[in-house]
Amino acid sequence: RLMPELPKFDDEDLKSYGDEEEELALSPPAALMSILATQELLLENILECIPVGEFAVIQPLSDEFCLVLGYLLTWKLTLAFFKAASSQLRVLYSQYLRRTKSLNKLLYHLFRLMPENPVFSGSASEVPNKDAKTFFTEELHLDVK
């Protein structure tokens, strides 16, 4: 609930960013970016031996699973933050992500985490057809208990 409110604080300071000639960048919340940088390093250590195009098998409720889930939820917060920002702020934030290569790292991680066949485990035993339930066609509920 808090993430959509944060860009308002950067909007107030936006006017002071327009005078310089160098390419400008503005970091999303520092605490969020610090956590993301730490998670990127840990995730890279887990996935370093898996090339892009192959997929990693992460066992549910393992330490690796918790790390991957935390990483993806951090990106969910970051995207909620971006969504609430004005277009001028989005440009500055995206420049920061480009400089830190965070978006590139996200894509590399996603392409190594994505299953080859994203079918729900309950419908995997069925014969594949047009109506097979996949992670892309069904809503996923992430209720933490």
Disulfide bonds with the S-S distance in Angstrom:
none
